[in-house]
């Protein structure tokens, strides 16, 4: 059986990855409809060696498709996801628009695939935030084994998470600096080239940024455990692809580094890369373009009797967005739509 698929935001960083991942994983796509705004309607994208014309979402009839992969921003999803769902299209939404609504499932396939069943509520499934996804892929087996009480995390996030304009901004600022030219700052509030910004998404009343609070809210919803405490600092770094995270956890029962390593070795979606020597750890360079979440620097916390440290790296555009959405779509068709 084949499924007709719309990709909303097909010209963006995540949309492009969705096209190539559908192709690489041989997703049973019948007709493919790349959608964007009027700005890029009429341009083309390539799918399975064919040029397909991008259509303006405003004129699109969603009853032509069974699945919609949305990644064009929250306000676009707010408007079009209910329209698509009403037309019978199941929407897998990559924005934050619906993530915190109780009747909308928020899914990481390695963690809570059963939640996909709730797509029936409103015809919408939410894809979590990129930083949350990779962290939970690594922490789920540990939580199942010994229970996680608290997570303290600092992220090192690539500019591709912001979108194409941010990728261009980092490249352009770098080029300008090397050429002793004026550096323009448009996407971020300070220069990102050769700098590190402790600010992702908007500031909230409690002093955290929204990106940080997403990790709190989403961890609890996906792990289905409201008791997990999360303290996050989200930082943008001048890396194009791949988010890194220094994750410090406190567990209910003590777990040794060796035990954690053994659990992670057999965990779905995880690849352990942990030799205690120079270069024996993962970085964004190895993670970029890969499906697996890479984990290294696994060690017991010398400052806490039940503490464990991990370094978690993943391709934010793939596992953090496009791949996770396609994996959700695969379970959806195999388990529910077939
Ligand atoms: P467009 O090319 O028409 O601007 P990125 O995250 O890399 O910035 O990409 C954002 C994606 O979302 C692009 O494909 C962009 O299409 C699309 N998009 C942005 N705003 C809208 C909108 N109002 N309606 C439809 N698509 C939109």
py3Dmol code that shows the C-alpha trace and the ligand (Angstrom):
import py3Dmol

protein = """\
ATOM      1  CA  UNK A   1       0.000   0.000   0.000  1.00  0.00           C
ATOM      2  CA  UNK A   2       1.188   3.498  -0.822  1.00  0.00           C
ATOM      3  CA  UNK A   3       0.426   6.791   0.892  1.00  0.00           C
ATOM      4  CA  UNK A   4       0.195  10.241  -0.615  1.00  0.00           C
ATOM      5  CA  UNK A   5       2.248  12.680   1.419  1.00  0.00           C
ATOM      6  CA  UNK A   6       2.389  16.477   1.744  1.00  0.00           C
ATOM      7  CA  UNK A   7       5.500  18.159   3.108  1.00  0.00           C
ATOM      8  CA  UNK A   8       4.726  21.629   4.400  1.00  0.00           C
ATOM      9  CA  UNK A   9       7.952  23.647   4.572  1.00  0.00           C
ATOM     10  CA  UNK A  10       9.525  21.518   1.828  1.00  0.00           C
ATOM     11  CA  UNK A  11      12.004  24.248   0.897  1.00  0.00           C
ATOM     12  CA  UNK A  12      13.345  24.602   4.444  1.00  0.00           C
ATOM     13  CA  UNK A  13      16.221  22.895   6.244  1.00  0.00           C
ATOM     14  CA  UNK A  14      13.965  20.248   7.837  1.00  0.00           C
ATOM     15  CA  UNK A  15      11.742  19.864   4.751  1.00  0.00           C
ATOM     16  CA  UNK A  16      14.725  19.033   2.583  1.00  0.00           C
ATOM     17  CA  UNK A  17      15.873  16.410   5.088  1.00  0.00           C
ATOM     18  CA  UNK A  18      12.356  14.952   5.110  1.00  0.00           C
ATOM     19  CA  UNK A  19      12.491  14.490   1.337  1.00  0.00           C
ATOM     20  CA  UNK A  20      15.808  12.682   1.461  1.00  0.00           C
ATOM     21  CA  UNK A  21      14.867  10.532   4.464  1.00  0.00           C
ATOM     22  CA  UNK A  22      11.586   9.394   2.886  1.00  0.00           C
ATOM     23  CA  UNK A  23      13.643   8.398  -0.125  1.00  0.00           C
ATOM     24  CA  UNK A  24      16.473   6.712   1.832  1.00  0.00           C
ATOM     25  CA  UNK A  25      14.097   4.694   4.011  1.00  0.00           C
ATOM     26  CA  UNK A  26      11.936   3.692   1.077  1.00  0.00           C
ATOM     27  CA  UNK A  27       8.824   5.077   2.693  1.00  0.00           C
ATOM     28  CA  UNK A  28       5.865   3.928   0.569  1.00  0.00           C
ATOM     29  CA  UNK A  29       5.143   7.350  -0.931  1.00  0.00           C
ATOM     30  CA  UNK A  30       2.548   7.413  -3.676  1.00  0.00           C
ATOM     31  CA  UNK A  31       2.185  11.052  -4.716  1.00  0.00           C
ATOM     32  CA  UNK A  32       4.376  13.641  -3.042  1.00  0.00           C
ATOM     33  CA  UNK A  33       3.247  17.263  -2.642  1.00  0.00           C
ATOM     34  CA  UNK A  34       5.928  19.752  -1.560  1.00  0.00           C
ATOM     35  CA  UNK A  35       4.263  22.808  -0.008  1.00  0.00           C
ATOM     36  CA  UNK A  36       5.574  26.187   1.111  1.00  0.00           C
ATOM     37  CA  UNK A  37       4.513  29.837   1.014  1.00  0.00           C
ATOM     38  CA  UNK A  38       3.799  31.883  -2.104  1.00  0.00           C
ATOM     39  CA  UNK A  39       7.471  32.972  -1.919  1.00  0.00           C
ATOM     40  CA  UNK A  40       8.708  29.650  -3.227  1.00  0.00           C
ATOM     41  CA  UNK A  41       5.606  28.272  -4.939  1.00  0.00           C
ATOM     42  CA  UNK A  42       6.589  27.326  -8.498  1.00  0.00           C
ATOM     43  CA  UNK A  43      10.158  26.400  -7.599  1.00  0.00           C
ATOM     44  CA  UNK A  44      11.053  22.716  -7.590  1.00  0.00           C
ATOM     45  CA  UNK A  45      12.442  20.119  -5.202  1.00  0.00           C
ATOM     46  CA  UNK A  46      13.964  16.793  -6.172  1.00  0.00           C
ATOM     47  CA  UNK A  47      12.446  13.536  -4.959  1.00  0.00           C
ATOM     48  CA  UNK A  48      13.516  10.127  -6.312  1.00  0.00           C
ATOM     49  CA  UNK A  49      15.330  11.842  -9.179  1.00  0.00           C
ATOM     50  CA  UNK A  50      12.217  13.738 -10.189  1.00  0.00           C
ATOM     51  CA  UNK A  51      11.662  17.461 -10.076  1.00  0.00           C
ATOM     52  CA  UNK A  52       8.414  18.258  -8.299  1.00  0.00           C
ATOM     53  CA  UNK A  53       6.872  21.723  -8.267  1.00  0.00           C
ATOM     54  CA  UNK A  54       6.348  23.366  -4.897  1.00  0.00           C
ATOM     55  CA  UNK A  55       2.773  24.498  -4.299  1.00  0.00           C
ATOM     56  CA  UNK A  56       1.464  27.339  -2.153  1.00  0.00           C
ATOM     57  CA  UNK A  57      -0.140  25.778   0.928  1.00  0.00           C
ATOM     58  CA  UNK A  58      -2.887  28.386   0.736  1.00  0.00           C
ATOM     59  CA  UNK A  59      -4.389  26.765  -2.356  1.00  0.00           C
ATOM     60  CA  UNK A  60      -3.728  23.147  -1.404  1.00  0.00           C
ATOM     61  CA  UNK A  61      -6.523  20.640  -0.924  1.00  0.00           C
ATOM     62  CA  UNK A  62      -5.385  18.320   1.892  1.00  0.00           C
ATOM     63  CA  UNK A  63      -7.991  15.679   1.028  1.00  0.00           C
ATOM     64  CA  UNK A  64      -5.499  14.570  -1.660  1.00  0.00           C
ATOM     65  CA  UNK A  65      -3.091  13.154   0.958  1.00  0.00           C
ATOM     66  CA  UNK A  66      -3.199  10.733   3.875  1.00  0.00           C
ATOM     67  CA  UNK A  67      -0.114  12.060   5.675  1.00  0.00           C
ATOM     68  CA  UNK A  68       1.209  15.593   6.194  1.00  0.00           C
ATOM     69  CA  UNK A  69       4.675  16.321   7.538  1.00  0.00           C
ATOM     70  CA  UNK A  70       4.614  19.921   8.770  1.00  0.00           C
ATOM     71  CA  UNK A  71       7.690  22.020   9.432  1.00  0.00           C
ATOM     72  CA  UNK A  72       6.968  25.586   8.437  1.00  0.00           C
ATOM     73  CA  UNK A  73       6.660  27.273  11.826  1.00  0.00           C
ATOM     74  CA  UNK A  74       4.096  27.351  14.622  1.00  0.00           C
ATOM     75  CA  UNK A  75       1.740  29.917  13.142  1.00  0.00           C
ATOM     76  CA  UNK A  76       1.583  27.991   9.864  1.00  0.00           C
ATOM     77  CA  UNK A  77       0.790  24.762  11.735  1.00  0.00           C
ATOM     78  CA  UNK A  78      -1.757  26.548  13.898  1.00  0.00           C
ATOM     79  CA  UNK A  79      -3.656  27.503  10.769  1.00  0.00           C
ATOM     80  CA  UNK A  80      -3.190  24.492   8.491  1.00  0.00           C
ATOM     81  CA  UNK A  81      -2.962  21.448  10.788  1.00  0.00           C
ATOM     82  CA  UNK A  82      -6.664  21.581  11.757  1.00  0.00           C
ATOM     83  CA  UNK A  83      -7.607  22.178   8.112  1.00  0.00           C
ATOM     84  CA  UNK A  84      -5.552  19.177   6.985  1.00  0.00           C
ATOM     85  CA  UNK A  85      -6.840  16.960   9.791  1.00  0.00           C
ATOM     86  CA  UNK A  86     -10.438  17.878   8.965  1.00  0.00           C
ATOM     87  CA  UNK A  87      -9.732  16.768   5.386  1.00  0.00           C
ATOM     88  CA  UNK A  88      -8.623  13.331   6.621  1.00  0.00           C
ATOM     89  CA  UNK A  89      -4.870  13.880   6.523  1.00  0.00           C
ATOM     90  CA  UNK A  90      -2.912  12.780   9.624  1.00  0.00           C
ATOM     91  CA  UNK A  91      -0.535  15.610  10.493  1.00  0.00           C
ATOM     92  CA  UNK A  92       2.868  14.986  12.038  1.00  0.00           C
ATOM     93  CA  UNK A  93       3.787  18.432  13.253  1.00  0.00           C
ATOM     94  CA  UNK A  94       7.347  19.467  13.906  1.00  0.00           C
ATOM     95  CA  UNK A  95       6.500  22.810  15.541  1.00  0.00           C
ATOM     96  CA  UNK A  96       5.782  23.576  19.202  1.00  0.00           C
ATOM     97  CA  UNK A  97       2.192  24.575  18.389  1.00  0.00           C
ATOM     98  CA  UNK A  98       0.372  21.475  19.703  1.00  0.00           C
ATOM     99  CA  UNK A  99       3.010  19.742  21.839  1.00  0.00           C
ATOM    100  CA  UNK A 100       1.561  20.630  25.213  1.00  0.00           C
ATOM    101  CA  UNK A 101      -2.087  19.886  24.495  1.00  0.00           C
ATOM    102  CA  UNK A 102      -3.271  16.899  26.535  1.00  0.00           C
ATOM    103  CA  UNK A 103      -5.099  15.150  23.712  1.00  0.00           C
ATOM    104  CA  UNK A 104      -2.208  15.455  21.247  1.00  0.00           C
ATOM    105  CA  UNK A 105       0.475  12.754  21.417  1.00  0.00           C
ATOM    106  CA  UNK A 106       4.111  13.877  21.657  1.00  0.00           C
ATOM    107  CA  UNK A 107       6.251  11.045  20.393  1.00  0.00           C
ATOM    108  CA  UNK A 108       9.798   9.756  20.309  1.00  0.00           C
ATOM    109  CA  UNK A 109       9.477   6.316  18.667  1.00  0.00           C
ATOM    110  CA  UNK A 110      12.213   4.755  20.847  1.00  0.00           C
ATOM    111  CA  UNK A 111      10.522   6.057  24.003  1.00  0.00           C
ATOM    112  CA  UNK A 112       6.708   6.174  23.761  1.00  0.00           C
ATOM    113  CA  UNK A 113       5.559   4.723  20.415  1.00  0.00           C
ATOM    114  CA  UNK A 114       2.271   3.592  22.004  1.00  0.00           C
ATOM    115  CA  UNK A 115       1.200   7.261  22.265  1.00  0.00           C
ATOM    116  CA  UNK A 116       0.795   7.373  18.479  1.00  0.00           C
ATOM    117  CA  UNK A 117      -2.600   5.666  18.982  1.00  0.00           C
ATOM    118  CA  UNK A 118      -3.904   9.028  20.213  1.00  0.00           C
ATOM    119  CA  UNK A 119      -3.582  10.446  16.700  1.00  0.00           C
ATOM    120  CA  UNK A 120      -7.278   9.555  16.481  1.00  0.00           C
ATOM    121  CA  UNK A 121      -8.173  12.356  18.922  1.00  0.00           C
ATOM    122  CA  UNK A 122      -7.465  15.257  16.580  1.00  0.00           C
ATOM    123  CA  UNK A 123      -5.572  13.811  13.628  1.00  0.00           C
ATOM    124  CA  UNK A 124      -2.377  15.477  14.829  1.00  0.00           C
ATOM    125  CA  UNK A 125       0.810  13.983  16.279  1.00  0.00           C
ATOM    126  CA  UNK A 126       3.466  16.339  17.635  1.00  0.00           C
ATOM    127  CA  UNK A 127       7.172  15.862  17.075  1.00  0.00           C
ATOM    128  CA  UNK A 128       9.177  17.008  20.121  1.00  0.00           C
ATOM    129  CA  UNK A 129      11.912  19.610  20.335  1.00  0.00           C
ATOM    130  CA  UNK A 130      15.255  18.480  18.898  1.00  0.00           C
ATOM    131  CA  UNK A 131      17.156  18.754  22.209  1.00  0.00           C
ATOM    132  CA  UNK A 132      14.550  16.748  24.073  1.00  0.00           C
ATOM    133  CA  UNK A 133      14.465  13.944  21.493  1.00  0.00           C
ATOM    134  CA  UNK A 134      18.138  13.052  21.600  1.00  0.00           C
ATOM    135  CA  UNK A 135      18.326  13.391  25.384  1.00  0.00           C
ATOM    136  CA  UNK A 136      15.408  11.012  25.909  1.00  0.00           C
ATOM    137  CA  UNK A 137      16.642   8.443  23.390  1.00  0.00           C
ATOM    138  CA  UNK A 138      19.727   8.185  25.608  1.00  0.00           C
ATOM    139  CA  UNK A 139      17.955   8.407  28.983  1.00  0.00           C
ATOM    140  CA  UNK A 140      14.966   6.108  28.449  1.00  0.00           C
ATOM    141  CA  UNK A 141      16.835   2.827  29.124  1.00  0.00           C
ATOM    142  CA  UNK A 142      18.366   4.303  32.281  1.00  0.00           C
ATOM    143  CA  UNK A 143      15.005   5.605  33.480  1.00  0.00           C
ATOM    144  CA  UNK A 144      13.457   2.157  32.936  1.00  0.00           C
ATOM    145  CA  UNK A 145      16.276   0.465  34.858  1.00  0.00           C
ATOM    146  CA  UNK A 146      16.830   2.714  37.881  1.00  0.00           C
ATOM    147  CA  UNK A 147      14.457   5.679  37.649  1.00  0.00           C
ATOM    148  CA  UNK A 148      15.626   9.227  36.965  1.00  0.00           C
ATOM    149  CA  UNK A 149      14.934  11.754  39.694  1.00  0.00           C
ATOM    150  CA  UNK A 150      16.565  14.815  38.199  1.00  0.00           C
ATOM    151  CA  UNK A 151      18.216  15.885  34.958  1.00  0.00           C
ATOM    152  CA  UNK A 152      20.628  18.777  34.764  1.00  0.00           C
ATOM    153  CA  UNK A 153      21.539  19.522  31.154  1.00  0.00           C
ATOM    154  CA  UNK A 154      23.496  22.099  29.177  1.00  0.00           C
ATOM    155  CA  UNK A 155      23.049  22.043  25.415  1.00  0.00           C
ATOM    156  CA  UNK A 156      25.394  23.077  22.623  1.00  0.00           C
ATOM    157  CA  UNK A 157      23.004  23.581  19.727  1.00  0.00           C
ATOM    158  CA  UNK A 158      23.739  23.961  16.023  1.00  0.00           C
ATOM    159  CA  UNK A 159      22.397  26.862  13.975  1.00  0.00           C
ATOM    160  CA  UNK A 160      20.502  24.560  11.579  1.00  0.00           C
ATOM    161  CA  UNK A 161      17.908  24.206  14.357  1.00  0.00           C
ATOM    162  CA  UNK A 162      16.913  27.802  13.650  1.00  0.00           C
ATOM    163  CA  UNK A 163      16.554  27.216   9.906  1.00  0.00           C
ATOM    164  CA  UNK A 164      18.173  28.089   6.622  1.00  0.00           C
ATOM    165  CA  UNK A 165      18.609  31.796   7.348  1.00  0.00           C
ATOM    166  CA  UNK A 166      20.660  30.983  10.441  1.00  0.00           C
ATOM    167  CA  UNK A 167      22.887  28.586   8.509  1.00  0.00           C
ATOM    168  CA  UNK A 168      23.522  31.431   6.086  1.00  0.00           C
ATOM    169  CA  UNK A 169      24.132  33.910   8.906  1.00  0.00           C
ATOM    170  CA  UNK A 170      26.894  31.768  10.458  1.00  0.00           C
ATOM    171  CA  UNK A 171      28.527  31.215   7.069  1.00  0.00           C
ATOM    172  CA  UNK A 172      28.235  34.866   6.076  1.00  0.00           C
ATOM    173  CA  UNK A 173      29.539  36.234   9.400  1.00  0.00           C
ATOM    174  CA  UNK A 174      32.499  33.864   9.232  1.00  0.00           C
ATOM    175  CA  UNK A 175      33.255  34.937   5.686  1.00  0.00           C
ATOM    176  CA  UNK A 176      32.952  38.633   6.582  1.00  0.00           C
ATOM    177  CA  UNK A 177      35.279  38.256   9.584  1.00  0.00           C
ATOM    178  CA  UNK A 178      37.965  36.553   7.514  1.00  0.00           C
ATOM    179  CA  UNK A 179      37.687  39.322   4.943  1.00  0.00           C
ATOM    180  CA  UNK A 180      37.780  42.141   7.529  1.00  0.00           C
ATOM    181  CA  UNK A 181      34.325  43.267   6.494  1.00  0.00           C
ATOM    182  CA  UNK A 182      31.387  44.501   8.515  1.00  0.00           C
ATOM    183  CA  UNK A 183      29.548  41.671  10.279  1.00  0.00           C
ATOM    184  CA  UNK A 184      25.751  41.772  10.083  1.00  0.00           C
ATOM    185  CA  UNK A 185      23.624  40.271  12.845  1.00  0.00           C
ATOM    186  CA  UNK A 186      20.047  39.595  11.771  1.00  0.00           C
ATOM    187  CA  UNK A 187      18.808  36.181  12.891  1.00  0.00           C
ATOM    188  CA  UNK A 188      20.432  36.063  16.346  1.00  0.00           C
ATOM    189  CA  UNK A 189      20.621  38.880  18.874  1.00  0.00           C
ATOM    190  CA  UNK A 190      24.421  38.724  19.034  1.00  0.00           C
ATOM    191  CA  UNK A 191      27.125  37.532  16.665  1.00  0.00           C
ATOM    192  CA  UNK A 192      27.129  33.723  16.401  1.00  0.00           C
ATOM    193  CA  UNK A 193      30.387  33.269  14.466  1.00  0.00           C
ATOM    194  CA  UNK A 194      33.229  32.467  16.932  1.00  0.00           C
ATOM    195  CA  UNK A 195      30.804  33.034  19.802  1.00  0.00           C
ATOM    196  CA  UNK A 196      28.427  31.132  22.091  1.00  0.00           C
ATOM    197  CA  UNK A 197      24.948  32.436  22.978  1.00  0.00           C
ATOM    198  CA  UNK A 198      23.099  31.342  26.137  1.00  0.00           C
ATOM    199  CA  UNK A 199      19.758  32.148  24.542  1.00  0.00           C
ATOM    200  CA  UNK A 200      17.415  30.019  22.405  1.00  0.00           C
ATOM    201  CA  UNK A 201      13.783  31.006  21.821  1.00  0.00           C
ATOM    202  CA  UNK A 202      12.050  33.657  23.943  1.00  0.00           C
ATOM    203  CA  UNK A 203      12.633  34.547  27.598  1.00  0.00           C
ATOM    204  CA  UNK A 204       9.990  33.443  30.089  1.00  0.00           C
ATOM    205  CA  UNK A 205       8.902  35.056  33.400  1.00  0.00           C
ATOM    206  CA  UNK A 206      10.956  32.572  35.472  1.00  0.00           C
ATOM    207  CA  UNK A 207      14.215  33.600  33.789  1.00  0.00           C
ATOM    208  CA  UNK A 208      14.517  30.429  31.707  1.00  0.00           C
ATOM    209  CA  UNK A 209      14.190  30.566  27.952  1.00  0.00           C
ATOM    210  CA  UNK A 210      11.343  28.728  26.237  1.00  0.00           C
ATOM    211  CA  UNK A 211      13.801  26.256  24.697  1.00  0.00           C
ATOM    212  CA  UNK A 212      14.879  25.333  28.224  1.00  0.00           C
ATOM    213  CA  UNK A 213      11.301  24.980  29.452  1.00  0.00           C
ATOM    214  CA  UNK A 214      10.438  22.816  26.434  1.00  0.00           C
ATOM    215  CA  UNK A 215      12.938  20.278  27.769  1.00  0.00           C
ATOM    216  CA  UNK A 216      11.153  20.323  31.149  1.00  0.00           C
ATOM    217  CA  UNK A 217       7.591  20.007  29.802  1.00  0.00           C
ATOM    218  CA  UNK A 218       8.382  17.560  27.016  1.00  0.00           C
ATOM    219  CA  UNK A 219      10.522  15.212  29.127  1.00  0.00           C
ATOM    220  CA  UNK A 220       7.654  14.722  31.577  1.00  0.00           C
ATOM    221  CA  UNK A 221       5.047  14.202  28.870  1.00  0.00           C
ATOM    222  CA  UNK A 222       7.112  11.761  26.784  1.00  0.00           C
ATOM    223  CA  UNK A 223       8.464   9.766  29.748  1.00  0.00           C
ATOM    224  CA  UNK A 224       4.932   9.840  31.231  1.00  0.00           C
ATOM    225  CA  UNK A 225       6.397  10.810  34.591  1.00  0.00           C
ATOM    226  CA  UNK A 226       5.483  14.162  36.109  1.00  0.00           C
ATOM    227  CA  UNK A 227       8.014  13.694  38.931  1.00  0.00           C
ATOM    228  CA  UNK A 228      11.167  14.029  36.805  1.00  0.00           C
ATOM    229  CA  UNK A 229      12.938  17.282  37.620  1.00  0.00           C
ATOM    230  CA  UNK A 230      14.709  18.986  34.719  1.00  0.00           C
ATOM    231  CA  UNK A 231      17.079  21.948  34.859  1.00  0.00           C
ATOM    232  CA  UNK A 232      18.271  23.061  31.434  1.00  0.00           C
ATOM    233  CA  UNK A 233      20.561  25.696  29.978  1.00  0.00           C
ATOM    234  CA  UNK A 234      20.197  25.902  26.197  1.00  0.00           C
ATOM    235  CA  UNK A 235      23.122  27.378  24.298  1.00  0.00           C
ATOM    236  CA  UNK A 236      23.611  28.165  20.613  1.00  0.00           C
ATOM    237  CA  UNK A 237      27.090  27.402  19.286  1.00  0.00           C
ATOM    238  CA  UNK A 238      28.706  28.109  15.899  1.00  0.00           C
ATOM    239  CA  UNK A 239      28.170  24.588  14.554  1.00  0.00           C
ATOM    240  CA  UNK A 240      26.133  23.944  11.401  1.00  0.00           C
ATOM    241  CA  UNK A 241      24.694  20.474  12.073  1.00  0.00           C
ATOM    242  CA  UNK A 242      24.501  18.405  15.270  1.00  0.00           C
ATOM    243  CA  UNK A 243      23.461  19.253  18.812  1.00  0.00           C
ATOM    244  CA  UNK A 244      25.661  18.185  21.737  1.00  0.00           C
ATOM    245  CA  UNK A 245      24.487  17.923  25.337  1.00  0.00           C
ATOM    246  CA  UNK A 246      26.245  17.575  28.678  1.00  0.00           C
ATOM    247  CA  UNK A 247      23.671  15.581  30.620  1.00  0.00           C
ATOM    248  CA  UNK A 248      23.960  15.071  34.385  1.00  0.00           C
ATOM    249  CA  UNK A 249      21.382  12.823  35.997  1.00  0.00           C
ATOM    250  CA  UNK A 250      20.495  11.759  39.515  1.00  0.00           C
ATOM    251  CA  UNK A 251      18.822   8.371  39.695  1.00  0.00           C
ATOM    252  CA  UNK A 252      16.598   6.757  42.335  1.00  0.00           C
ATOM    253  CA  UNK A 253      18.847   3.689  42.492  1.00  0.00           C
ATOM    254  CA  UNK A 254      22.594   3.916  41.939  1.00  0.00           C
ATOM    255  CA  UNK A 255      23.768   2.884  38.465  1.00  0.00           C
ATOM    256  CA  UNK A 256      27.443   2.441  37.638  1.00  0.00           C
ATOM    257  CA  UNK A 257      29.020   3.771  34.455  1.00  0.00           C
ATOM    258  CA  UNK A 258      29.571   0.188  33.266  1.00  0.00           C
ATOM    259  CA  UNK A 259      25.943  -0.737  33.836  1.00  0.00           C
ATOM    260  CA  UNK A 260      24.755   2.389  32.039  1.00  0.00           C
ATOM    261  CA  UNK A 261      27.116   1.662  29.174  1.00  0.00           C
ATOM    262  CA  UNK A 262      25.797  -1.913  28.852  1.00  0.00           C
ATOM    263  CA  UNK A 263      22.203  -0.660  28.773  1.00  0.00           C
ATOM    264  CA  UNK A 264      22.989   1.961  26.152  1.00  0.00           C
ATOM    265  CA  UNK A 265      24.889  -0.538  23.971  1.00  0.00           C
ATOM    266  CA  UNK A 266      21.631  -2.352  23.331  1.00  0.00           C
ATOM    267  CA  UNK A 267      19.273   0.628  23.358  1.00  0.00           C
ATOM    268  CA  UNK A 268      17.386   1.379  20.123  1.00  0.00           C
ATOM    269  CA  UNK A 269      18.618   4.456  18.267  1.00  0.00           C
ATOM    270  CA  UNK A 270      21.754   4.746  20.408  1.00  0.00           C
ATOM    271  CA  UNK A 271      25.371   4.189  19.496  1.00  0.00           C
ATOM    272  CA  UNK A 272      27.885   4.226  22.326  1.00  0.00           C
ATOM    273  CA  UNK A 273      31.206   5.822  21.444  1.00  0.00           C
ATOM    274  CA  UNK A 274      33.110   5.906  24.682  1.00  0.00           C
ATOM    275  CA  UNK A 275      36.797   5.156  24.744  1.00  0.00           C
ATOM    276  CA  UNK A 276      38.563   7.033  27.515  1.00  0.00           C
ATOM    277  CA  UNK A 277      41.249   8.495  25.288  1.00  0.00           C
ATOM    278  CA  UNK A 278      41.722  11.500  22.994  1.00  0.00           C
ATOM    279  CA  UNK A 279      39.066  11.397  20.280  1.00  0.00           C
ATOM    280  CA  UNK A 280      37.227   8.500  21.899  1.00  0.00           C
ATOM    281  CA  UNK A 281      34.003  10.492  22.217  1.00  0.00           C
ATOM    282  CA  UNK A 282      31.372  11.636  19.717  1.00  0.00           C
ATOM    283  CA  UNK A 283      31.134  15.169  18.340  1.00  0.00           C
ATOM    284  CA  UNK A 284      28.730  16.950  16.013  1.00  0.00           C
ATOM    285  CA  UNK A 285      30.982  16.070  13.098  1.00  0.00           C
ATOM    286  CA  UNK A 286      30.344  12.321  13.528  1.00  0.00           C
ATOM    287  CA  UNK A 287      26.657  12.790  14.296  1.00  0.00           C
ATOM    288  CA  UNK A 288      25.841  14.934  11.239  1.00  0.00           C
ATOM    289  CA  UNK A 289      24.127  12.928   8.532  1.00  0.00           C
ATOM    290  CA  UNK A 290      23.634   9.919  10.822  1.00  0.00           C
ATOM    291  CA  UNK A 291      20.504   8.423  12.319  1.00  0.00           C
ATOM    292  CA  UNK A 292      21.908   7.261  15.654  1.00  0.00           C
ATOM    293  CA  UNK A 293      22.200   9.323  18.805  1.00  0.00           C
ATOM    294  CA  UNK A 294      25.821   9.031  19.900  1.00  0.00           C
ATOM    295  CA  UNK A 295      26.689   8.739  23.588  1.00  0.00           C
ATOM    296  CA  UNK A 296      30.079   9.060  25.222  1.00  0.00           C
ATOM    297  CA  UNK A 297      31.883  10.357  28.338  1.00  0.00           C
ATOM    298  CA  UNK A 298      29.747   8.032  30.480  1.00  0.00           C
ATOM    299  CA  UNK A 299      31.043   8.403  34.007  1.00  0.00           C
ATOM    300  CA  UNK A 300      29.880   8.410  37.606  1.00  0.00           C
ATOM    301  CA  UNK A 301      29.426  11.837  39.166  1.00  0.00           C
ATOM    302  CA  UNK A 302      32.106  12.303  41.840  1.00  0.00           C
ATOM    303  CA  UNK A 303      29.929  14.950  43.531  1.00  0.00           C
ATOM    304  CA  UNK A 304      26.784  12.837  43.990  1.00  0.00           C
ATOM    305  CA  UNK A 305      26.273   9.234  45.196  1.00  0.00           C
ATOM    306  CA  UNK A 306      23.597   8.506  42.559  1.00  0.00           C
ATOM    307  CA  UNK A 307      24.850  10.815  39.821  1.00  0.00           C
ATOM    308  CA  UNK A 308      25.857   9.907  36.277  1.00  0.00           C
ATOM    309  CA  UNK A 309      27.253  12.070  33.465  1.00  0.00           C
ATOM    310  CA  UNK A 310      26.784  11.547  29.733  1.00  0.00           C
ATOM    311  CA  UNK A 311      27.696  13.420  26.563  1.00  0.00           C
ATOM    312  CA  UNK A 312      24.914  13.042  23.988  1.00  0.00           C
ATOM    313  CA  UNK A 313      25.255  14.092  20.345  1.00  0.00           C
ATOM    314  CA  UNK A 314      22.803  13.802  17.466  1.00  0.00           C
ATOM    315  CA  UNK A 315      21.931  15.306  14.094  1.00  0.00           C
ATOM    316  CA  UNK A 316      19.304  17.868  15.082  1.00  0.00           C
ATOM    317  CA  UNK A 317      17.812  18.139  11.612  1.00  0.00           C
ATOM    318  CA  UNK A 318      17.528  14.353  11.221  1.00  0.00           C
ATOM    319  CA  UNK A 319      16.776  12.678  14.577  1.00  0.00           C
ATOM    320  CA  UNK A 320      15.828  16.029  16.077  1.00  0.00           C
ATOM    321  CA  UNK A 321      13.219  16.687  13.407  1.00  0.00           C
ATOM    322  CA  UNK A 322      12.878  15.008  10.007  1.00  0.00           C
ATOM    323  CA  UNK A 323      13.900  11.450  10.883  1.00  0.00           C
ATOM    324  CA  UNK A 324      11.825  11.386  14.066  1.00  0.00           C
ATOM    325  CA  UNK A 325       8.781  12.549  12.062  1.00  0.00           C
ATOM    326  CA  UNK A 326       9.318   9.896   9.394  1.00  0.00           C
ATOM    327  CA  UNK A 327       9.758   7.192  12.064  1.00  0.00           C
ATOM    328  CA  UNK A 328       6.420   8.282  13.553  1.00  0.00           C
ATOM    329  CA  UNK A 329       4.869   8.055  10.075  1.00  0.00           C
ATOM    330  CA  UNK A 330       6.271   4.542   9.647  1.00  0.00           C
ATOM    331  CA  UNK A 331       4.657   3.318  12.876  1.00  0.00           C
ATOM    332  CA  UNK A 332       1.457   5.142  11.980  1.00  0.00           C
ATOM    333  CA  UNK A 333       1.093   3.352   8.657  1.00  0.00           C
ATOM    334  CA  UNK A 334       2.249  -0.063   9.860  1.00  0.00           C
ATOM    335  CA  UNK A 335       0.188  -0.155  13.048  1.00  0.00           C
ATOM    336  CA  UNK A 336      -2.800   2.056  12.426  1.00  0.00           C
ATOM    337  CA  UNK A 337      -3.435   2.916   8.793  1.00  0.00           C
ATOM    338  CA  UNK A 338      -2.558  -0.362   7.059  1.00  0.00           C
TER     339      UNK A 338
END
"""
ligand_1 = """\
27
LIG
P 9.280 29.431 1.823
O 10.412 28.904 1.008
O 8.073 29.665 0.985
O 9.645 30.587 2.707
P 13.511 27.131 7.477
O 13.100 26.506 8.795
O 14.721 26.476 6.894
O 13.621 28.620 7.599
O 12.310 26.827 6.462
C 10.992 27.230 6.712
C 10.054 26.534 5.741
O 8.715 26.915 6.059
C 10.270 26.923 4.292
O 9.965 25.829 3.467
C 9.272 28.047 4.117
O 8.824 28.197 2.785
C 8.111 27.534 4.931
N 7.232 28.630 5.340
C 7.553 29.705 6.091
N 6.483 30.510 6.258
C 5.456 29.918 5.595
C 4.074 30.250 5.383
N 3.537 31.357 5.896
N 3.321 29.409 4.641
C 3.855 28.282 4.127
N 5.140 27.917 4.295
C 5.935 28.720 5.014
"""
view = py3Dmol.view(width=600, height=400)
view.addModel(protein, "pdb")
view.setStyle({"model": 0}, {"cartoon": {"style": "trace"}})
view.addModel(ligand_1, "xyz")
view.setStyle({"model": 1}, {"stick": {}})
view.zoomTo()
view.show()
